[in-house]
Amino acid sequence: MRRIVVAEGVFLALASCLVAVLPGLGLTAALGAGFGNLFMSAALPFRISMLAVGIWVALVIVGAALATDAAATRASRITVREALIHL
C-alpha cells in the first residue's frame, strides 16, 4: 500500500513539472527581457541549463517520494478505528 501512495506522489510531482514548463519558460523570457532592458538597455539572452533542469526535477521527485513515504508510514501505523475518529 505504501508503494502505491509513493508512486502516486511521484506521478503528481512529474505531472507538476510538466505543467510548470510553459509558464516557467514564458516568465523567464519576459523577466529576462524586462530586467535586461531596465538595467542594461538590452534584453538578456534566453538560455536554459539542461543540467539545472535535471537537478531540479530530481529534487522534486526525491522530495515527493520522501514526503509521501513519511505520510504513508504514519498512516499505516494507525488502526481504521483511530483514522475514523479524526473524521
Buried (B, 14 or more C-beta within 10 A) or exposed (E): EEEEBBEEBBEEBBEEBEEEEEEBEEEBEEEBBEEBEEEEEEEBEEEEEEEEEEEBBEEBBEEBBEEBBEBBEEEEEEEEEEEEEEE
